[in-house]
Amino acid sequence: RLAKSCGFETAKGVQDLIYKSDAWKLCKVGKMTRKELFAQICPSVGVTTEEEQDQFAHSYVSGVGLAADMRSLLQTLKAEGKVKMLVLSNYDDTLETRLNALSAFDLFHTVLNSHSIGVAKPDPKSFQIAIERAGF
């Protein structure tokens, strides 16, 4: 529905609007907040007020979840302690909040967000930071 309301035929249009923008390049390395990102990209599709932009941002991720079988697998792997699990994500300043909302943050040994470490994948520095923080 979000795509259609913005004049796109498919969700790919919304994804491109966000992830191909110059604003996203700044956001994912911590030089812009999620709120600032949507304030920059939303006016191009007629979403101009702060309230509408917040609704747009919320709608974009509203269907994101963690499947029960995946949660079970992650819980088992962490409990067994044989595998160190980490998240290294090119995401905005809300990654940790989103993982907590899904009750998933504690399923990982380490959670790293490009926004907070200041460098994004595929830059080798991001992987080096992940290796160091995970204690390898």
C-alpha positions as CSV (number, residue, x, y, z in Angstrom):
1,R,0.0,0.0,0.0
2,L,2.8,2.4,0.8
3,A,4.3,2.1,-2.7
4,K,1.0,2.8,-4.4
5,S,0.2,5.8,-2.1
6,C,3.6,7.3,-3.2
7,G,3.0,6.7,-6.9
8,F,5.2,3.6,-7.2
9,E,4.1,0.4,-8.9
10,T,6.0,-1.9,-6.5
11,A,7.8,-1.7,-3.1
12,K,11.1,-1.6,-5.1
13,G,10.3,2.1,-5.9
14,V,10.1,2.9,-2.2
15,Q,13.3,1.0,-1.5
16,D,15.1,2.8,-4.3
17,L,13.8,6.2,-3.0
18,I,15.4,5.5,0.4
19,Y,18.5,3.4,-0.3
20,K,19.7,5.1,-3.5
21,S,19.4,8.6,-2.0
22,D,22.4,10.7,-0.9
23,A,20.6,11.1,2.4
24,W,20.8,7.3,3.0
25,K,24.6,7.4,2.4
26,L,24.9,9.9,5.2
27,C,22.4,8.2,7.5
28,K,24.0,4.8,7.4
29,V,27.3,6.1,8.6
30,G,25.9,8.3,11.4
31,K,25.9,11.7,9.8
32,M,22.2,11.9,9.7
33,T,19.4,10.5,11.9
34,R,16.5,8.4,10.6
35,K,14.2,11.4,11.2
36,E,16.4,13.6,9.1
37,L,16.6,11.0,6.4
38,F,12.8,10.8,6.0
39,A,12.5,14.6,6.2
40,Q,14.8,14.8,3.2
41,I,13.4,12.0,1.0
42,C,9.6,12.2,1.8
43,P,8.8,15.6,0.2
44,S,9.7,14.2,-3.3
45,V,6.6,11.9,-3.0
46,G,4.4,14.5,-1.4
47,V,4.9,13.6,2.2
48,T,5.6,16.9,3.7
49,T,4.6,17.2,7.3
50,E,6.6,15.8,10.2
51,E,3.6,13.6,11.2
52,E,3.2,12.2,7.7
53,Q,6.9,11.5,7.5
54,D,6.8,9.7,10.8
55,Q,3.9,7.6,9.5
56,F,5.8,6.9,6.2
57,A,8.8,5.7,8.1
58,H,6.7,3.5,10.4
59,S,4.8,2.1,7.5
60,Y,8.0,1.2,5.7
61,V,9.1,-1.2,8.4
62,S,5.7,-2.2,9.9
63,G,5.7,-5.7,8.3
64,V,9.2,-6.5,9.6
65,G,9.3,-9.4,12.1
66,L,11.2,-12.4,13.3
67,A,9.7,-15.8,12.3
68,A,9.2,-18.2,15.2
69,D,11.4,-20.9,13.8
70,M,14.2,-18.4,13.2
71,R,13.9,-17.1,16.8
72,S,14.0,-20.7,18.0
73,L,17.2,-21.4,16.0
74,L,18.9,-18.3,17.2
75,Q,18.0,-19.1,20.9
76,T,19.3,-22.6,20.5
77,L,22.6,-21.5,18.9
78,K,23.2,-18.9,21.5
79,A,22.4,-21.3,24.4
80,E,24.7,-23.9,23.0
81,G,27.5,-21.4,23.0
82,K,29.3,-23.0,20.1
83,V,28.7,-20.1,17.7
84,K,29.3,-16.4,18.3
85,M,26.5,-14.6,16.6
86,L,26.7,-11.0,15.6
87,V,24.8,-8.5,13.6
88,L,26.7,-6.1,11.3
89,S,24.0,-4.0,9.6
90,N,24.0,-0.9,7.4
91,Y,21.1,0.7,9.2
92,D,20.1,3.9,10.8
93,D,20.0,5.1,14.4
94,T,17.0,2.9,15.3
95,L,18.5,-0.6,14.8
96,E,18.9,-1.4,18.5
97,T,15.4,-0.1,19.2
98,R,14.0,-2.3,16.4
99,L,15.8,-5.4,17.6
100,N,14.6,-4.8,21.2
101,A,11.0,-4.3,19.9
102,L,11.3,-7.7,18.3
103,S,12.8,-9.2,21.5
104,A,15.8,-10.1,19.3
105,F,18.6,-7.9,20.6
106,D,19.7,-10.4,23.3
107,L,19.8,-13.2,20.8
108,F,23.2,-12.0,19.5
109,H,26.5,-11.7,21.2
110,T,27.3,-8.4,19.4
111,V,25.2,-6.0,17.5
112,L,26.9,-3.4,15.3
113,N,25.3,-0.8,13.3
114,S,27.0,1.2,10.6
115,H,25.3,4.3,11.9
116,S,27.0,4.0,15.3
117,I,30.4,2.8,14.1
118,G,30.7,5.4,11.3
119,V,31.5,3.0,8.5
120,A,29.3,0.8,6.3
121,K,29.6,-2.5,4.5
122,P,31.3,-3.3,2.2
123,D,34.1,-1.2,3.6
124,P,36.6,-3.6,5.0
125,K,36.9,-1.4,8.1
126,S,33.4,-2.3,9.1
127,F,34.3,-6.0,9.1
128,Q,37.5,-5.4,11.1
129,I,35.5,-3.5,13.7
130,A,33.0,-6.4,13.9
131,I,35.8,-8.9,14.4
132,E,37.4,-6.8,17.1
133,R,34.2,-6.2,19.0
134,A,33.1,-9.8,18.8
135,G,36.5,-10.8,20.3
136,F,37.8,-12.9,17.5
